[in-house]
Amino acid sequence: MRQSRGALLPPVPAVRLRRGALYGALRAAVLDGVLAPGERLPSTRQAAADYGVSRGMLEEIFAQLTEEGFFQRAVGRGTFVASTVSRLSAAAQSKETRRFSPVPSRRGHAMAAIAACREPAVPRPFNAGIADTSEFPWKIWLRLQARAARELGRAGLDFADPRGLSNLRSAIAHYLAQFRGIHCHPRQVIVFNSAQQALHLLALLLLNPGDAVWIEDPCYLGARAAFQLAGAAIAAVPVDHEGMRVDIAVRRSPRARIAYVTPSHQYPTGVALSLDRRIALIEWAARNNAWIVEDDYDGEFRYQGQPLTALYSLDSHARVLYIGTLNKSMFVSLRVAYAVVPEEIVEPLANIRTQMDGFTPAVRQMAMSLFLDEGHFSSHLRRMRALYGAKRAALIEGLAPLAAAGWTWSSNPAGMHLLMSHERGDYVRAVAASSSLELALLRSYRVARARGDGLFLRFGALDAASLHGGIAALVAAASKVRP
């Protein structure tokens, strides 16, 4: 009987006939079962002839695969695929038929279920809470970006200060003094990519697991997520027409470590925190050595009179931590936000930030500082106030016929969204279900159950046609469903 010359080896393209490619092809053939356990392989002389390479190369490859346990070599008998790889081959053959579902932790499952920070890919009525870029001065911005790159030079390619560029911190401090009545030193300003990131890092720095945090109910879900990630115990505080019920919060959780509020334009109801409650909140924080996190996410956009006084400006006890963002007033991919905090916690925050994403790119920061310093931001802000104010007015005018059916909305003339509420929650949900619009329900922002419900209408990025089309569709849906 003629002795077998061994299995046919897998083909390898001629352009890849290198040691690594040959080794990988033979190893893959074993793992995939193409070369079966126990199968005899050709001699290295024959394999070298088949591939058209040197015998020395094949000797090295066979020796490595033998050392790794894929091949077995017997003197006088030849080289064989090791029988022990049968288990690997079986696993490879069944890989396509088995599907392993990763099981997240309870915390991971709860956090993954919150998608409030995930924006839709395309703005539609009424999911469009991001900035409208139709009026953005692109030519000026591009010119300033180029100038920023030139001024920074190679330094713009390096690590940046995790606290933010000094130019931008100074520009933000100057802007806050002029437009929000907030007087702070640039050393108190720390730059982040988003308000969400600022919230997350403040929670990690200031909270121990189990510490209580007051949040508004209903509330911005991203804030709840940030505090839950830090292991906080959430104390949900009802919101009425004057904002957070501080009296209820004090009774339920007087020793809370942090109170999170959106006082100028409560998210999502749109009401403003009354002066009496602002004072009560500051006094509570001072008595209990607690912190107030003021999220002024759209404080620039008030359409009648001046922007409301920031809670930070009323605080004489240095207990308010102020968070603002430029992503809503500029454009969402800018990724520049900031916090104003006591100097003592700036460095700790910066250290924690280096464990997350490190820093905000320097060129972008420099361009933003130039945009602020040279007056372009103030001009842009005035244009956007007029634009968003007109959109809000058009929305309220279009929804006016629904008032007769019991729909209400906040009179606070601010923001890039409007919450329209109804005391009949089942009716609200029926309207949302009957509409083809992207409508978020108020109850999805609540912790505790409540009698009524509402529709959360975000209109910032909608053009005129989309806005008016959405209004018409919503009125038609609400008129079609009987309350």
N, C-alpha and C positions, 0 to 999 in steps of 0.2 A: 504494500500500500504506500502511495506517495504521501509524504509528510506535508501538512498544510503550511502554506507560506504566510499564513496569518490574515487577519481581517483587513478589509479595505479601510484605509484611513480617510477621515472627512476632508473634503476639498477646501483649500484656502486660496483666495485670489493671489495671482502672481505678484501683484504690487504690494502684498502684505506678507511676503515670505520672509519674515524676520522671526527671531527667536521668540519674542513675546507673543506674536500672532499665532505661531504654531503651538506654543505651549497652551494658550488660551483655547484654541480650537480643539485640541485633544482633551483638555480638562472638561470643556463644555460637552463634548461627545460622551464622556463617561457619565457626567451628571444627568444628561438628558436621556441616557439609556441607549444612545446610538451604538456605543461600544458596551456590550453587555458584560455583567460580572462573569468572570471565568473565561472570557473570550481571549484567544491567543492573538497576539499582535505580531506584525511582521518584524523582522530583524531591523536593527538600526540602519544596516547597509541597504536593505530593500526600501525602507521608509525614506532614506535620503535620496535614493534613486527615483522613487515615486514623486517626491516633492521637488527634486532638482536642487537640493542644497547639500551642504557638506555633512558627512557622517558625524563629524565632531559635534555639530549643532544638535543632531538628533540624540546623540549620546547624552549631552547635557540635559536635554528636555526629558528623556526617559528617566535619567537619574533623579531629576527633581520630582517628577511625578511618582517615582518609586518611594522617595524619601517622604513625600506627603501622604503616602498610603493609597494612592489611586492605582498604581501598578504593583505587581509582584514579579520578581525575576528569579528564575531557577536555573542554576548552572546546568548546561546540557539540554535543557528543555525549552528555554525561551522566556519571553515576557508575556504576562497575562494581566487582564483587568482584574483588580482585587475583588474577591467575593464580598468583602465587607461594604462595598459601595452600593450593594443592592438596596440598602435602606435609603441612601441618598437618592437613588434612581426612582424608587417608589414615591418618595416625597415630591420629586420634581414632576413625575407623571401625574400626580393627583393635585398639583398646585392649582391648575385651572378649574378643578371641580370643587375645591374647598374655598370658602370665603370666611375669613376671620374678621369679625366685627370688633374693632378696638373698643374696649369697655372703659369709658372715662370715669374718673372719680365722681362722687356726688357733687363736689364743688364744680368740677369741670363741666358736668352735664348741666348744672344750673346756669353757669355762666354762658355756655354755648347757646342756651335757649334764648338769651337776651341779644337781640340783633338791632338794638336802638341806635348803635353807632355805625351801622352799616348802611351806607347811602345807596339808593337805587342808581342803576347805570344811566338811565335816561329820565330827565325831569318830565313828569306828567302831572295833570291835575289829580290829586293834590298832595304830591309827595315831594315837592320841590322847595325844600327849605334852605338850599345853598344859595350862594351869591349869584346875582345876575351879572354876567360878564359882557353884555351887549354894549355897555357904556364905558367899559374899562379902557383907560388910556394906554393901549398896548405899545405904541411907539415910544412914549415916555418911559415906560417900564423897561422895554428892551434896551433903550439907550442907557438907563441907569444900571441895568445888569452888566452891560459891557464895561461901563465906567468902574463899577464895583470890582469886576474881575481884574481890570488894569491896576486899580489902586492896591488891591490885595496882593497881586502878583502870585508868586509860588506859594505864599502863605495861605491862599485860598484853596490849595490842594491838600493842606495838612489838617490835623486835628484842630478843632475849634474849641474855645473855652466852653465847658458844659454849662456855665452860667449864662452864656450869651455874649456876643461882641459888645464891648463897652460903648461903641457908637450907637448901637441899637438900644441898649438899655437906657442911655441918656436921652435918646429921641423919644422913647416910650414914656419916660418920666415927664418930659416936657409936654408931650401930648396929653397925658393924664391931667396935668395941672391946668392946661388950657380948656380941654373939652369935657372933663369929668369932675373938675374941682378936687382932684386927689393930689395932695402934696406929699411927695416921697423923694428919697434920694435914689439916684440910679443904682447904688449898691443894694437897694432893697428889691430891685427888679431882677427876676430870673426868667430866661426865655425857654419856652418849650415848643414842641411841634403842634400841640393842640391843647385845648382846655381839658380834654379827657386825660391826657398824659399828666397834666398838672394835678388834677384831682387824684389820680392813681398814686403819684409820688407823695403828695401831702398825706394821703391816707396811710401809706406805708411808713412814713416818718413819724406821724403823730399818734398812731393808734396801736394799742396792744390788742391781741386777740381777745374778743369778748367785750371790748369797750363799746359803750352805747353811742350811737350817732342819730341825731334828729335829721330826718329828711321830710320834705314836703310830701303830702299825699293828696293828689297825684304828684308825680315827680319825674324829672329827667332820668330815664332808666340807666344811662351811662354813669350817673353819679351813684346810684344804688349799686351798680356792678363794681365800681371802684372801691366802695367801702366794704362790700361783701368779700372782694378779693383780699382785702386786708384783714379779714376775720372779724369785722365789726358786728355788733348786734344792732340791727336796724330798728329804730323807733320811729314809726310812721306817724306824722302829725297832720291832722286835717287842715285843709286850706278852704277858706271862705272868701267872701268878696273883699276882705282886707288882708288877705294873704295867710301866712302860717299862723295857726292858733297857738301862740307862745304859752298861754295859760294852761292849755291842755298838755303841752310838751313838758312843762315844769312839773305838773302833777304826776304824769306817767313816768318820766325818766329825768329826775332833777340832776342826777350826777353824770349826764352824758358828757362825752369828751369833745364832740364836735356837733355843731348845728350847720347843716347845709341849706342855703337859701338862694333863691333867684328873686331878689326884692324889687328890682325895677320893672320886671316883666315876667311874672311867674310862669314857669314852664311845667305844664302846657296851658294852664287856664288863662294866662294873660293878665291877671290882676296885679296890682302893685301893693307892696307891703306898706301898711299905714305907718305914720310917724309914731304913734303910741306903741305899736308892736315892735318897731325898730328899736326904740328906746328900751323896751322891756327885754328884748333879746340881748342887747349890749350889756344891760345891767346884770342879767343872768350869767353871761359869760364872764364878766368881771368878778362876780361873787364866787363862781365855781372854778375859776382858773381854766375855763374851757375856751375853745376856738370857734369862731364863726367863719365858715367858708362862703364868701359872697361870689356867686357865679354871675358875672355881668355879661352874659353871652351875646346880647344884642342891645346893650345900653345906649349905643350911639343912635339907634333908630327910634326916635320919638318924634311924632309928626305934628305935634302942637306944643308950642312953648319950648323951653329948654329941657334937656335930659334930666331925669329925676336925680336928686342928690344921692350919691353912692353911700351905702351903709358905712364904708370905710371912712368917709369924711366926717361922720358923726361920732366915730369911736375915739374917745380920749384915753382908752385903756390898752390900746395896741393888741386887741383880741381878734380883729377882723383880718382875714387873709383874702385878698382880692384877686380874682381870676378874670382875665379878659382874653379876647382872641382877635386877631386880624384876618382870620380866614373867612369870616362872614362879611366883613366890609370890603375885603380885597377880592380874593378868589380862593376856592376851597383847597386847591393844590399848593397854595403858598406854604402851608404848614408852619405858621408862626403864631404862637400864643404866648402868654406871659402870666406871671403871678407877682403880686407885690406882698412881701412878707417881711417880718423883722430880720434884720441883718444876721442875727445869730443862727437862723436856720437856712440861710442861703447856701452856705458851704455843705452842710449835710444833704440838702436837696440835690446839689450838684453831684455829690459823691454817689448818691443813689441813682441819679440819672445816668452816670457812666456805666452802671450795671444793666441799663436798659438799652438805649440806642446811642449813648455817647454825647451827641451834640446835634444842633441844627446847622446845616451847611453854611459856611461863612459868606459865600458870595450872595446867597439869598438874603442873609441878615444885613449885609452891607447895602444891598440895593434897597431894602426896606427902610433902612435908616436914612438914606438919601431921599427916598420918596417922602418920608415924614419931614425931614429937615427943610426941604426946599418948597414945602407948601402944597405939593401935589396931593397928599392924602386929604388935607382939609377940603380942597376943591372937589376931589372925588367923592368924599363923604357927603357934601352938600348935594351933589347930583344924585347920589344913591338914596338919600333921604327923600328927595322929591319923587324919585321913581317908585320906591317902595310905598311911600305914602299914597301915591295915585293908585297903585295896585290894590292897597288895602281899602281905599275909598270905593273903588269899583266893585270889589268883592262884597262889601257891606251893602252897597246900593243894589247889587244884583240879588242878594239874599233877603232883602227887605220884605218881599211878599211872604216869606216863611215865618215872620214874626207872629202873624195871625194864627199860625198853627202851634204856637207855644215855644218856638225856637228862640234862644237868647245867646248873646255873646258879650264879651267884656267891652267896656267903653274905653279902656285904657288905649290911647292912640299910639301904639308902639308895636314894633316887631315885624317879623317876616312870616308869621303864621296867625291863624285865627281859630279859636275853638268855639264851635257852635254847639250848644247844649240843649237837652230836652229832658224833662222830668220823667218821661216814659222811656226807659232803657230798651225795652223790647221794640219800640217803634224806631229808635235810632238804629238798632242793629238790622231791622228789616229794611230801612232805607239804604244802609251800606250794602246789604246783600243784593238789593235790586239794582244797584248802580254798577256801571262798568268802570267807575273811577277808582283810584287808589286812595282809599279812605282809612285812616287809622282811627280806632275807637278809643275814647277817653279811658275806658275801663282797663285797657292794656297798660296804662301808666299808673294805675292804682295799686296800692297794697291791700287796703281794706275795701270790702264791698260797699257800694253806695247805691242809692235808689235810682238816680238818673244815669245818663250816659251822654256822650257827645262825639262829634266828628272833628278830628284834628286836621285843619286845612293849612298846608304849607304852600305858599305861593311865590316865594322869593325869586326863583329862577324861571318862572313862567313868562312867556311872551304874551302880548295882548290877545292874540287869537286863542292860545291855549287857555288863558285865564277866562275869557268870556265863554268859550266852549265848555269849560268845566263848570262854570256857574250855571249855565243853561241846563246841563245834564244833571247837576245836583238838584236844582229846583224841580226839574221834571220828575226825578226819582222820589223826592220828598212829597210831591203833590200826588204821585201815583199810589203811595202807601197810605192807608188810613191810620191816623194816630189812635 
